[in-house]
Amino acid sequence: MKISVGLSKDQAERLRHVASRLGVRPEDVARAGVADLPTQPEEDFQRAAEYVLKKNEELYRRLA
């Protein structure tokens, strides 16, 4: 599938910079970012997990 995405000048420049630093094409960097996106935890889940860990920190320390 081929998708066209509009980027601001700043976004395009950052993409080119990262690609240049890595020695790959900007398209490859964008493709890697899109492929990685679904593996990132949801922000709400991340906040909830951090809250539970902090709230129960003492309990987990004692159980360890």
CHARMM internal coordinates of N, CA and C (Angstrom, degrees):
IC EDIT
DIST 1 N 1 CA 1.4428
DIST 1 CA 1 C 1.5188
ANGL 1 N 1 CA 1 C 108.19
DIST 1 C 2 N 1.2894
ANGL 1 CA 1 C 2 N 116.66
DIHE 1 N 1 CA 1 C 2 N 140.18
DIST 2 N 2 CA 1.4509
ANGL 1 C 2 N 2 CA 121.94
DIHE 1 CA 1 C 2 N 2 CA 179.14
DIST 2 CA 2 C 1.5207
ANGL 2 N 2 CA 2 C 107.96
DIHE 1 C 2 N 2 CA 2 C -115.57
DIST 2 C 3 N 1.3337
ANGL 2 CA 2 C 3 N 116.21
DIHE 2 N 2 CA 2 C 3 N 127.62
DIST 3 N 3 CA 1.4641
ANGL 2 C 3 N 3 CA 122.29
DIHE 2 CA 2 C 3 N 3 CA -179.72
DIST 3 CA 3 C 1.5208
ANGL 3 N 3 CA 3 C 108.63
DIHE 2 C 3 N 3 CA 3 C -126.48
DIST 3 C 4 N 1.2993
ANGL 3 CA 3 C 4 N 116.33
DIHE 3 N 3 CA 3 C 4 N 137.93
DIST 4 N 4 CA 1.4594
ANGL 3 C 4 N 4 CA 121.78
DIHE 3 CA 3 C 4 N 4 CA 177.11
DIST 4 CA 4 C 1.5263
ANGL 4 N 4 CA 4 C 108.50
DIHE 3 C 4 N 4 CA 4 C -105.35
DIST 4 C 5 N 1.3262
ANGL 4 CA 4 C 5 N 116.27
DIHE 4 N 4 CA 4 C 5 N 132.75
DIST 5 N 5 CA 1.4540
ANGL 4 C 5 N 5 CA 121.40
DIHE 4 CA 4 C 5 N 5 CA -177.72
DIST 5 CA 5 C 1.5231
ANGL 5 N 5 CA 5 C 108.85
DIHE 4 C 5 N 5 CA 5 C -127.09
DIST 5 C 6 N 1.3180
ANGL 5 CA 5 C 6 N 116.11
DIHE 5 N 5 CA 5 C 6 N 132.49
DIST 6 N 6 CA 1.4573
ANGL 5 C 6 N 6 CA 120.60
DIHE 5 CA 5 C 6 N 6 CA 176.43
DIST 6 CA 6 C 1.5247
ANGL 6 N 6 CA 6 C 110.51
DIHE 5 C 6 N 6 CA 6 C -86.16
DIST 6 C 7 N 1.3231
ANGL 6 CA 6 C 7 N 116.45
DIHE 6 N 6 CA 6 C 7 N 131.49
DIST 7 N 7 CA 1.4626
ANGL 6 C 7 N 7 CA 121.98
DIHE 6 CA 6 C 7 N 7 CA 177.99
DIST 7 CA 7 C 1.5204
ANGL 7 N 7 CA 7 C 109.65
DIHE 6 C 7 N 7 CA 7 C -119.73
DIST 7 C 8 N 1.3143
ANGL 7 CA 7 C 8 N 115.48
DIHE 7 N 7 CA 7 C 8 N 149.63
DIST 8 N 8 CA 1.4615
ANGL 7 C 8 N 8 CA 119.12
DIHE 7 CA 7 C 8 N 8 CA 173.30
DIST 8 CA 8 C 1.5261
ANGL 8 N 8 CA 8 C 107.83
DIHE 7 C 8 N 8 CA 8 C -70.78
DIST 8 C 9 N 1.3035
ANGL 8 CA 8 C 9 N 116.99
DIHE 8 N 8 CA 8 C 9 N 166.23
DIST 9 N 9 CA 1.4676
ANGL 8 C 9 N 9 CA 120.17
DIHE 8 CA 8 C 9 N 9 CA 178.76
DIST 9 CA 9 C 1.5260
ANGL 9 N 9 CA 9 C 110.35
DIHE 8 C 9 N 9 CA 9 C -59.69
DIST 9 C 10 N 1.3185
ANGL 9 CA 9 C 10 N 116.79
DIHE 9 N 9 CA 9 C 10 N -40.43
DIST 10 N 10 CA 1.4603
ANGL 9 C 10 N 10 CA 121.46
DIHE 9 CA 9 C 10 N 10 CA -179.83
DIST 10 CA 10 C 1.5326
ANGL 10 N 10 CA 10 C 110.79
DIHE 9 C 10 N 10 CA 10 C -65.03
DIST 10 C 11 N 1.3162
ANGL 10 CA 10 C 11 N 116.69
DIHE 10 N 10 CA 10 C 11 N -44.45
DIST 11 N 11 CA 1.4726
ANGL 10 C 11 N 11 CA 120.33
DIHE 10 CA 10 C 11 N 11 CA 179.02
DIST 11 CA 11 C 1.5178
ANGL 11 N 11 CA 11 C 110.97
DIHE 10 C 11 N 11 CA 11 C -63.22
DIST 11 C 12 N 1.3220
ANGL 11 CA 11 C 12 N 117.01
DIHE 11 N 11 CA 11 C 12 N -43.08
DIST 12 N 12 CA 1.4611
ANGL 11 C 12 N 12 CA 121.24
DIHE 11 CA 11 C 12 N 12 CA 179.84
DIST 12 CA 12 C 1.5234
ANGL 12 N 12 CA 12 C 110.62
DIHE 11 C 12 N 12 CA 12 C -63.61
DIST 12 C 13 N 1.3166
ANGL 12 CA 12 C 13 N 116.87
DIHE 12 N 12 CA 12 C 13 N -40.77
DIST 13 N 13 CA 1.4635
ANGL 12 C 13 N 13 CA 120.51
DIHE 12 CA 12 C 13 N 13 CA 179.20
DIST 13 CA 13 C 1.5312
ANGL 13 N 13 CA 13 C 111.17
DIHE 12 C 13 N 13 CA 13 C -65.86
DIST 13 C 14 N 1.3202
ANGL 13 CA 13 C 14 N 116.94
DIHE 13 N 13 CA 13 C 14 N -41.56
DIST 14 N 14 CA 1.4700
ANGL 13 C 14 N 14 CA 119.80
DIHE 13 CA 13 C 14 N 14 CA 177.72
DIST 14 CA 14 C 1.5265
ANGL 14 N 14 CA 14 C 110.54
DIHE 13 C 14 N 14 CA 14 C -64.19
DIST 14 C 15 N 1.3234
ANGL 14 CA 14 C 15 N 116.46
DIHE 14 N 14 CA 14 C 15 N -40.51
DIST 15 N 15 CA 1.4627
ANGL 14 C 15 N 15 CA 120.67
DIHE 14 CA 14 C 15 N 15 CA 178.36
DIST 15 CA 15 C 1.5253
ANGL 15 N 15 CA 15 C 110.44
DIHE 14 C 15 N 15 CA 15 C -62.55
DIST 15 C 16 N 1.3272
ANGL 15 CA 15 C 16 N 117.29
DIHE 15 N 15 CA 15 C 16 N -45.23
DIST 16 N 16 CA 1.4658
ANGL 15 C 16 N 16 CA 121.27
DIHE 15 CA 15 C 16 N 16 CA 178.23
DIST 16 CA 16 C 1.5279
ANGL 16 N 16 CA 16 C 110.98
DIHE 15 C 16 N 16 CA 16 C -62.91
DIST 16 C 17 N 1.3257
ANGL 16 CA 16 C 17 N 117.01
DIHE 16 N 16 CA 16 C 17 N -39.68
DIST 17 N 17 CA 1.4652
ANGL 16 C 17 N 17 CA 121.61
DIHE 16 CA 16 C 17 N 17 CA -179.97
DIST 17 CA 17 C 1.5320
ANGL 17 N 17 CA 17 C 110.77
DIHE 16 C 17 N 17 CA 17 C -63.23
DIST 17 C 18 N 1.3197
ANGL 17 CA 17 C 18 N 116.90
DIHE 17 N 17 CA 17 C 18 N -47.91
DIST 18 N 18 CA 1.4716
ANGL 17 C 18 N 18 CA 120.91
DIHE 17 CA 17 C 18 N 18 CA 179.34
DIST 18 CA 18 C 1.5253
ANGL 18 N 18 CA 18 C 109.80
DIHE 17 C 18 N 18 CA 18 C -62.30
DIST 18 C 19 N 1.3143
ANGL 18 CA 18 C 19 N 116.97
DIHE 18 N 18 CA 18 C 19 N -44.72
DIST 19 N 19 CA 1.4616
ANGL 18 C 19 N 19 CA 121.03
DIHE 18 CA 18 C 19 N 19 CA -179.66
DIST 19 CA 19 C 1.5259
ANGL 19 N 19 CA 19 C 110.53
DIHE 18 C 19 N 19 CA 19 C -61.35
DIST 19 C 20 N 1.3087
ANGL 19 CA 19 C 20 N 116.94
DIHE 19 N 19 CA 19 C 20 N -43.29
DIST 20 N 20 CA 1.4610
ANGL 19 C 20 N 20 CA 121.22
DIHE 19 CA 19 C 20 N 20 CA 179.33
DIST 20 CA 20 C 1.5219
ANGL 20 N 20 CA 20 C 110.86
DIHE 19 C 20 N 20 CA 20 C -62.97
DIST 20 C 21 N 1.3150
ANGL 20 CA 20 C 21 N 116.55
DIHE 20 N 20 CA 20 C 21 N -43.95
DIST 21 N 21 CA 1.4642
ANGL 20 C 21 N 21 CA 121.54
DIHE 20 CA 20 C 21 N 21 CA 179.45
DIST 21 CA 21 C 1.5294
ANGL 21 N 21 CA 21 C 111.29
DIHE 20 C 21 N 21 CA 21 C -61.11
DIST 21 C 22 N 1.3377
ANGL 21 CA 21 C 22 N 116.39
DIHE 21 N 21 CA 21 C 22 N -37.40
DIST 22 N 22 CA 1.4639
ANGL 21 C 22 N 22 CA 121.46
DIHE 21 CA 21 C 22 N 22 CA -178.78
DIST 22 CA 22 C 1.5212
ANGL 22 N 22 CA 22 C 113.43
DIHE 21 C 22 N 22 CA 22 C -87.00
DIST 22 C 23 N 1.3219
ANGL 22 CA 22 C 23 N 116.15
DIHE 22 N 22 CA 22 C 23 N -10.90
DIST 23 N 23 CA 1.4621
ANGL 22 C 23 N 23 CA 120.25
DIHE 22 CA 22 C 23 N 23 CA -179.19
DIST 23 CA 23 C 1.5151
ANGL 23 N 23 CA 23 C 113.91
DIHE 22 C 23 N 23 CA 23 C 73.48
DIST 23 C 24 N 1.3270
ANGL 23 CA 23 C 24 N 116.56
DIHE 23 N 23 CA 23 C 24 N 32.19
DIST 24 N 24 CA 1.4657
ANGL 23 C 24 N 24 CA 121.40
DIHE 23 CA 23 C 24 N 24 CA 179.24
DIST 24 CA 24 C 1.5230
ANGL 24 N 24 CA 24 C 109.50
DIHE 23 C 24 N 24 CA 24 C -129.39
DIST 24 C 25 N 1.3069
ANGL 24 CA 24 C 25 N 116.31
DIHE 24 N 24 CA 24 C 25 N 174.42
DIST 25 N 25 CA 1.4609
ANGL 24 C 25 N 25 CA 120.82
DIHE 24 CA 24 C 25 N 25 CA 178.14
DIST 25 CA 25 C 1.5263
ANGL 25 N 25 CA 25 C 109.94
DIHE 24 C 25 N 25 CA 25 C -79.15
DIST 25 C 26 N 1.3415
ANGL 25 CA 25 C 26 N 117.98
DIHE 25 N 25 CA 25 C 26 N 149.68
DIST 26 N 26 CA 1.4699
ANGL 25 C 26 N 26 CA 120.68
DIHE 25 CA 25 C 26 N 26 CA 176.39
DIST 26 CA 26 C 1.5295
ANGL 26 N 26 CA 26 C 112.31
DIHE 25 C 26 N 26 CA 26 C -54.82
DIST 26 C 27 N 1.3333
ANGL 26 CA 26 C 27 N 117.11
DIHE 26 N 26 CA 26 C 27 N -34.76
DIST 27 N 27 CA 1.4588
ANGL 26 C 27 N 27 CA 121.06
DIHE 26 CA 26 C 27 N 27 CA 179.33
DIST 27 CA 27 C 1.5273
ANGL 27 N 27 CA 27 C 111.20
DIHE 26 C 27 N 27 CA 27 C -62.16
DIST 27 C 28 N 1.3308
ANGL 27 CA 27 C 28 N 116.06
DIHE 27 N 27 CA 27 C 28 N -35.99
DIST 28 N 28 CA 1.4600
ANGL 27 C 28 N 28 CA 120.47
DIHE 27 CA 27 C 28 N 28 CA 179.73
DIST 28 CA 28 C 1.5285
ANGL 28 N 28 CA 28 C 111.08
DIHE 27 C 28 N 28 CA 28 C -68.42
DIST 28 C 29 N 1.3231
ANGL 28 CA 28 C 29 N 116.63
DIHE 28 N 28 CA 28 C 29 N -38.52
DIST 29 N 29 CA 1.4687
ANGL 28 C 29 N 29 CA 120.38
DIHE 28 CA 28 C 29 N 29 CA 177.65
DIST 29 CA 29 C 1.5234
ANGL 29 N 29 CA 29 C 109.57
DIHE 28 C 29 N 29 CA 29 C -64.90
DIST 29 C 30 N 1.3243
ANGL 29 CA 29 C 30 N 116.69
DIHE 29 N 29 CA 29 C 30 N -45.48
DIST 30 N 30 CA 1.4707
ANGL 29 C 30 N 30 CA 120.67
DIHE 29 CA 29 C 30 N 30 CA 179.15
DIST 30 CA 30 C 1.5238
ANGL 30 N 30 CA 30 C 110.66
DIHE 29 C 30 N 30 CA 30 C -62.14
DIST 30 C 31 N 1.3134
ANGL 30 CA 30 C 31 N 117.53
DIHE 30 N 30 CA 30 C 31 N -42.80
DIST 31 N 31 CA 1.4682
ANGL 30 C 31 N 31 CA 121.66
DIHE 30 CA 30 C 31 N 31 CA 179.55
DIST 31 CA 31 C 1.5303
ANGL 31 N 31 CA 31 C 110.60
DIHE 30 C 31 N 31 CA 31 C -62.13
DIST 31 C 32 N 1.3327
ANGL 31 CA 31 C 32 N 116.91
DIHE 31 N 31 CA 31 C 32 N -41.82
DIST 32 N 32 CA 1.4603
ANGL 31 C 32 N 32 CA 120.79
DIHE 31 CA 31 C 32 N 32 CA 179.04
DIST 32 CA 32 C 1.5285
ANGL 32 N 32 CA 32 C 110.54
DIHE 31 C 32 N 32 CA 32 C -64.73
DIST 32 C 33 N 1.3205
ANGL 32 CA 32 C 33 N 117.37
DIHE 32 N 32 CA 32 C 33 N -39.58
DIST 33 N 33 CA 1.4614
ANGL 32 C 33 N 33 CA 120.82
DIHE 32 CA 32 C 33 N 33 CA 178.15
DIST 33 CA 33 C 1.5184
ANGL 33 N 33 CA 33 C 111.98
DIHE 32 C 33 N 33 CA 33 C -63.70
DIST 33 C 34 N 1.3068
ANGL 33 CA 33 C 34 N 116.87
DIHE 33 N 33 CA 33 C 34 N -41.87
DIST 34 N 34 CA 1.4658
ANGL 33 C 34 N 34 CA 120.95
DIHE 33 CA 33 C 34 N 34 CA 179.09
DIST 34 CA 34 C 1.5273
ANGL 34 N 34 CA 34 C 109.99
DIHE 33 C 34 N 34 CA 34 C -67.27
DIST 34 C 35 N 1.3184
ANGL 34 CA 34 C 35 N 117.40
DIHE 34 N 34 CA 34 C 35 N -39.80
DIST 35 N 35 CA 1.4665
ANGL 34 C 35 N 35 CA 120.89
DIHE 34 CA 34 C 35 N 35 CA 179.75
DIST 35 CA 35 C 1.5204
ANGL 35 N 35 CA 35 C 111.24
DIHE 34 C 35 N 35 CA 35 C -66.50
DIST 35 C 36 N 1.3264
ANGL 35 CA 35 C 36 N 117.08
DIHE 35 N 35 CA 35 C 36 N -33.33
DIST 36 N 36 CA 1.4623
ANGL 35 C 36 N 36 CA 122.01
DIHE 35 CA 35 C 36 N 36 CA -177.11
DIST 36 CA 36 C 1.5310
ANGL 36 N 36 CA 36 C 112.59
DIHE 35 C 36 N 36 CA 36 C -80.27
DIST 36 C 37 N 1.2994
ANGL 36 CA 36 C 37 N 117.98
DIHE 36 N 36 CA 36 C 37 N -24.16
DIST 37 N 37 CA 1.4692
ANGL 36 C 37 N 37 CA 122.18
DIHE 36 CA 36 C 37 N 37 CA -174.38
DIST 37 CA 37 C 1.5263
ANGL 37 N 37 CA 37 C 114.33
DIHE 36 C 37 N 37 CA 37 C -54.76
DIST 37 C 38 N 1.3184
ANGL 37 CA 37 C 38 N 120.33
DIHE 37 N 37 CA 37 C 38 N -47.42
DIST 38 N 38 CA 1.4775
ANGL 37 C 38 N 38 CA 119.46
DIHE 37 CA 37 C 38 N 38 CA -178.82
DIST 38 CA 38 C 1.5235
ANGL 38 N 38 CA 38 C 114.33
DIHE 37 C 38 N 38 CA 38 C -65.55
DIST 38 C 39 N 1.3295
ANGL 38 CA 38 C 39 N 118.22
DIHE 38 N 38 CA 38 C 39 N -17.15
DIST 39 N 39 CA 1.4568
ANGL 38 C 39 N 39 CA 120.35
DIHE 38 CA 38 C 39 N 39 CA -178.87
DIST 39 CA 39 C 1.5215
ANGL 39 N 39 CA 39 C 112.83
DIHE 38 C 39 N 39 CA 39 C -86.20
DIST 39 C 40 N 1.3274
ANGL 39 CA 39 C 40 N 117.12
DIHE 39 N 39 CA 39 C 40 N -8.24
DIST 40 N 40 CA 1.4600
ANGL 39 C 40 N 40 CA 121.15
DIHE 39 CA 39 C 40 N 40 CA 179.75
DIST 40 CA 40 C 1.5249
ANGL 40 N 40 CA 40 C 109.52
DIHE 39 C 40 N 40 CA 40 C -79.10
DIST 40 C 41 N 1.3402
ANGL 40 CA 40 C 41 N 117.01
DIHE 40 N 40 CA 40 C 41 N 136.89
DIST 41 N 41 CA 1.4684
ANGL 40 C 41 N 41 CA 118.69
DIHE 40 CA 40 C 41 N 41 CA 178.73
DIST 41 CA 41 C 1.5305
ANGL 41 N 41 CA 41 C 111.32
DIHE 40 C 41 N 41 CA 41 C -66.38
DIST 41 C 42 N 1.3027
ANGL 41 CA 41 C 42 N 114.85
DIHE 41 N 41 CA 41 C 42 N 147.18
DIST 42 N 42 CA 1.4558
ANGL 41 C 42 N 42 CA 119.82
DIHE 41 CA 41 C 42 N 42 CA 176.82
DIST 42 CA 42 C 1.5278
ANGL 42 N 42 CA 42 C 108.97
DIHE 41 C 42 N 42 CA 42 C -61.36
DIST 42 C 43 N 1.3161
ANGL 42 CA 42 C 43 N 116.64
DIHE 42 N 42 CA 42 C 43 N 143.65
DIST 43 N 43 CA 1.4692
ANGL 42 C 43 N 43 CA 121.57
DIHE 42 CA 42 C 43 N 43 CA -178.40
DIST 43 CA 43 C 1.5262
ANGL 43 N 43 CA 43 C 111.48
DIHE 42 C 43 N 43 CA 43 C -59.18
DIST 43 C 44 N 1.3191
ANGL 43 CA 43 C 44 N 117.68
DIHE 43 N 43 CA 43 C 44 N -41.49
DIST 44 N 44 CA 1.4611
ANGL 43 C 44 N 44 CA 120.71
DIHE 43 CA 43 C 44 N 44 CA 179.35
DIST 44 CA 44 C 1.5255
ANGL 44 N 44 CA 44 C 111.38
DIHE 43 C 44 N 44 CA 44 C -63.01
DIST 44 C 45 N 1.3318
ANGL 44 CA 44 C 45 N 115.82
DIHE 44 N 44 CA 44 C 45 N -41.90
DIST 45 N 45 CA 1.4568
ANGL 44 C 45 N 45 CA 119.73
DIHE 44 CA 44 C 45 N 45 CA 178.72
DIST 45 CA 45 C 1.5223
ANGL 45 N 45 CA 45 C 110.61
DIHE 44 C 45 N 45 CA 45 C -63.87
DIST 45 C 46 N 1.3231
ANGL 45 CA 45 C 46 N 115.89
DIHE 45 N 45 CA 45 C 46 N -42.71
DIST 46 N 46 CA 1.4617
ANGL 45 C 46 N 46 CA 120.51
DIHE 45 CA 45 C 46 N 46 CA -179.72
DIST 46 CA 46 C 1.5251
ANGL 46 N 46 CA 46 C 110.66
DIHE 45 C 46 N 46 CA 46 C -60.67
DIST 46 C 47 N 1.3266
ANGL 46 CA 46 C 47 N 117.09
DIHE 46 N 46 CA 46 C 47 N -45.31
DIST 47 N 47 CA 1.4712
ANGL 46 C 47 N 47 CA 120.76
DIHE 46 CA 46 C 47 N 47 CA 179.34
DIST 47 CA 47 C 1.5239
ANGL 47 N 47 CA 47 C 110.70
DIHE 46 C 47 N 47 CA 47 C -63.62
DIST 47 C 48 N 1.3221
ANGL 47 CA 47 C 48 N 117.43
DIHE 47 N 47 CA 47 C 48 N -42.50
DIST 48 N 48 CA 1.4625
ANGL 47 C 48 N 48 CA 120.84
DIHE 47 CA 47 C 48 N 48 CA -179.81
DIST 48 CA 48 C 1.5212
ANGL 48 N 48 CA 48 C 110.83
DIHE 47 C 48 N 48 CA 48 C -64.72
DIST 48 C 49 N 1.3155
ANGL 48 CA 48 C 49 N 117.27
DIHE 48 N 48 CA 48 C 49 N -42.46
DIST 49 N 49 CA 1.4638
ANGL 48 C 49 N 49 CA 120.67
DIHE 48 CA 48 C 49 N 49 CA 179.67
DIST 49 CA 49 C 1.5215
ANGL 49 N 49 CA 49 C 110.59
DIHE 48 C 49 N 49 CA 49 C -63.18
DIST 49 C 50 N 1.3198
ANGL 49 CA 49 C 50 N 117.26
DIHE 49 N 49 CA 49 C 50 N -43.04
DIST 50 N 50 CA 1.4650
ANGL 49 C 50 N 50 CA 120.84
DIHE 49 CA 49 C 50 N 50 CA 178.48
DIST 50 CA 50 C 1.5268
ANGL 50 N 50 CA 50 C 110.92
DIHE 49 C 50 N 50 CA 50 C -62.77
DIST 50 C 51 N 1.3302
ANGL 50 CA 50 C 51 N 117.21
DIHE 50 N 50 CA 50 C 51 N -40.91
DIST 51 N 51 CA 1.4594
ANGL 50 C 51 N 51 CA 121.68
DIHE 50 CA 50 C 51 N 51 CA 179.05
DIST 51 CA 51 C 1.5369
ANGL 51 N 51 CA 51 C 110.88
DIHE 50 C 51 N 51 CA 51 C -62.24
DIST 51 C 52 N 1.3247
ANGL 51 CA 51 C 52 N 116.66
DIHE 51 N 51 CA 51 C 52 N -47.07
DIST 52 N 52 CA 1.4646
ANGL 51 C 52 N 52 CA 120.60
DIHE 51 CA 51 C 52 N 52 CA -178.40
DIST 52 CA 52 C 1.5235
ANGL 52 N 52 CA 52 C 110.23
DIHE 51 C 52 N 52 CA 52 C -64.31
DIST 52 C 53 N 1.3204
ANGL 52 CA 52 C 53 N 117.01
DIHE 52 N 52 CA 52 C 53 N -42.93
DIST 53 N 53 CA 1.4575
ANGL 52 C 53 N 53 CA 119.71
DIHE 52 CA 52 C 53 N 53 CA 179.89
DIST 53 CA 53 C 1.5270
ANGL 53 N 53 CA 53 C 111.56
DIHE 52 C 53 N 53 CA 53 C -63.10
DIST 53 C 54 N 1.3252
ANGL 53 CA 53 C 54 N 116.45
DIHE 53 N 53 CA 53 C 54 N -42.58
DIST 54 N 54 CA 1.4710
ANGL 53 C 54 N 54 CA 120.08
DIHE 53 CA 53 C 54 N 54 CA 179.79
DIST 54 CA 54 C 1.5247
ANGL 54 N 54 CA 54 C 110.30
DIHE 53 C 54 N 54 CA 54 C -68.34
DIST 54 C 55 N 1.3231
ANGL 54 CA 54 C 55 N 117.41
DIHE 54 N 54 CA 54 C 55 N -43.27
DIST 55 N 55 CA 1.4541
ANGL 54 C 55 N 55 CA 122.16
DIHE 54 CA 54 C 55 N 55 CA -177.48
DIST 55 CA 55 C 1.5283
ANGL 55 N 55 CA 55 C 110.91
DIHE 54 C 55 N 55 CA 55 C -62.09
DIST 55 C 56 N 1.3268
ANGL 55 CA 55 C 56 N 116.92
DIHE 55 N 55 CA 55 C 56 N -38.90
DIST 56 N 56 CA 1.4630
ANGL 55 C 56 N 56 CA 121.53
DIHE 55 CA 55 C 56 N 56 CA -175.88
DIST 56 CA 56 C 1.5303
ANGL 56 N 56 CA 56 C 112.88
DIHE 55 C 56 N 56 CA 56 C -103.88
DIST 56 C 57 N 1.3015
ANGL 56 CA 56 C 57 N 117.08
DIHE 56 N 56 CA 56 C 57 N 17.85
DIST 57 N 57 CA 1.4576
ANGL 56 C 57 N 57 CA 121.81
DIHE 56 CA 56 C 57 N 57 CA -176.20
DIST 57 CA 57 C 1.5333
ANGL 57 N 57 CA 57 C 112.47
DIHE 56 C 57 N 57 CA 57 C -54.46
DIST 57 C 58 N 1.3124
ANGL 57 CA 57 C 58 N 117.85
DIHE 57 N 57 CA 57 C 58 N -47.36
DIST 58 N 58 CA 1.4636
ANGL 57 C 58 N 58 CA 122.12
DIHE 57 CA 57 C 58 N 58 CA -179.15
DIST 58 CA 58 C 1.5309
ANGL 58 N 58 CA 58 C 110.54
DIHE 57 C 58 N 58 CA 58 C -63.17
DIST 58 C 59 N 1.3130
ANGL 58 CA 58 C 59 N 117.12
DIHE 58 N 58 CA 58 C 59 N -44.23
DIST 59 N 59 CA 1.4657
ANGL 58 C 59 N 59 CA 121.15
DIHE 58 CA 58 C 59 N 59 CA 179.15
DIST 59 CA 59 C 1.5299
ANGL 59 N 59 CA 59 C 110.71
DIHE 58 C 59 N 59 CA 59 C -60.04
DIST 59 C 60 N 1.3357
ANGL 59 CA 59 C 60 N 117.00
DIHE 59 N 59 CA 59 C 60 N -46.65
DIST 60 N 60 CA 1.4523
ANGL 59 C 60 N 60 CA 120.84
DIHE 59 CA 59 C 60 N 60 CA -179.78
DIST 60 CA 60 C 1.5249
ANGL 60 N 60 CA 60 C 110.67
DIHE 59 C 60 N 60 CA 60 C -64.14
DIST 60 C 61 N 1.3180
ANGL 60 CA 60 C 61 N 117.69
DIHE 60 N 60 CA 60 C 61 N -36.96
DIST 61 N 61 CA 1.4661
ANGL 60 C 61 N 61 CA 120.87
DIHE 60 CA 60 C 61 N 61 CA 178.22
DIST 61 CA 61 C 1.5193
ANGL 61 N 61 CA 61 C 110.22
DIHE 60 C 61 N 61 CA 61 C -63.23
DIST 61 C 62 N 1.3222
ANGL 61 CA 61 C 62 N 116.85
DIHE 61 N 61 CA 61 C 62 N -43.22
DIST 62 N 62 CA 1.4713
ANGL 61 C 62 N 62 CA 120.52
DIHE 61 CA 61 C 62 N 62 CA -179.95
DIST 62 CA 62 C 1.5158
ANGL 62 N 62 CA 62 C 112.67
DIHE 61 C 62 N 62 CA 62 C -67.41
DIST 62 C 63 N 1.3152
ANGL 62 CA 62 C 63 N 116.80
DIHE 62 N 62 CA 62 C 63 N -35.19
DIST 63 N 63 CA 1.4552
ANGL 62 C 63 N 63 CA 121.19
DIHE 62 CA 62 C 63 N 63 CA -179.25
DIST 63 CA 63 C 1.5199
ANGL 63 N 63 CA 63 C 112.93
DIHE 62 C 63 N 63 CA 63 C -75.85
DIST 63 C 64 N 1.3205
ANGL 63 CA 63 C 64 N 116.48
DIHE 63 N 63 CA 63 C 64 N -20.06
DIST 64 N 64 CA 1.4667
ANGL 63 C 64 N 64 CA 120.49
DIHE 63 CA 63 C 64 N 64 CA -175.84
DIST 64 CA 64 C 1.5066
ANGL 64 N 64 CA 64 C 113.82
DIHE 63 C 64 N 64 CA 64 C -69.27
END
COOR INIT
IC SEED 1 N 1 CA 1 C
IC BUILD
